[in-house]
Amino acid sequence: MSAPADSRPAASSIAAAWVGLGARERRLVLLAAVVVGAALLWWIALAPALRTLRQAESERATLDAQLQQMQQLKAQAEALRALPRLSGDEALKALQASVRQRLGRAGQLAVLGSRATLTLTDAPAFDLAAWLQDARVNARTVPTEARLTRGSAPGQPRWSGTLTLALPDAN
């Protein structure tokens, strides 16, 4: 296969210039070409690979932590799935007991059909978090809607508003 017609004059002019150089100048041009080639090799092939290698350990540690968290969530899901199903009445009783125990006067529960609405009045954040865990595990309820506002009192955060939960289907 032959070179295009317009590249022949350029190649012949480069060859003529090369022949016109002295031995020392040829060595310097070759040295410059080697330096440019080495720089290109570094920027295109080696530097990105080394950067990836340096970051690999920290990314692996992050991914391991995420994997461990996902395995814990999987174990929790499997444990919840293994629990016996509750009827609507059993779930409601467990939910009401949890509200009394965890939230006291800060929470009022109202039930309408398969939905339960919890009205919060200045409930401590820690108690609300514990109650949500109880509601999920013991009453098998799932929050479907939340309209909460954070209180402005100093110290532990407090929440007011409403939470709507889906009760399990009656068996």
Secondary structure, 3 states (H helix, E strand, C coil): CCCCCCHHHHHHHHHHHHHHCCHHHHHHHHHHHHHHHHHHHHHHHHHHHHHHHHHHHHHHHHHHHHHHHHHHHHHHHHHHHHCCCCCHHHHHHHHHHHHHHHHHHHEEEEEECCEEEEEEEEEEHHHHHHHHHHHHHCCCCEEEEEEEEECCCCCCCEEEEEEEEECCCCC
